[in-house]
């Protein structure tokens, strides 16, 4: 779920809604609420504008390697408008 305070701020400024990655404690990665593997994510993110706003929500039980895989993907595609938040659970 997208950070409500951030979403309200974006609506107020008229900015784009943004995209959200979720990394769960079970090792699953979701993009905008849809489960996806890294190969699919790589193909998808490659087409995003560099100024795309991205929120990365990470469950505290998530393996660090899954979190790093998402950050590496975003960094490789030169996406820098990132917000990190902690999830409550899966």
Buried (B, 14 or more C-beta within 10 A) or exposed (E): EBBEEBBEEBEEEEEEEBBBBBBBBEEBBBBEEEEBEEEEBEEBBEEBEEEBBBBBBBBEEBBEEBBEBBBEBBEEBEBEBBBEBEBEEE
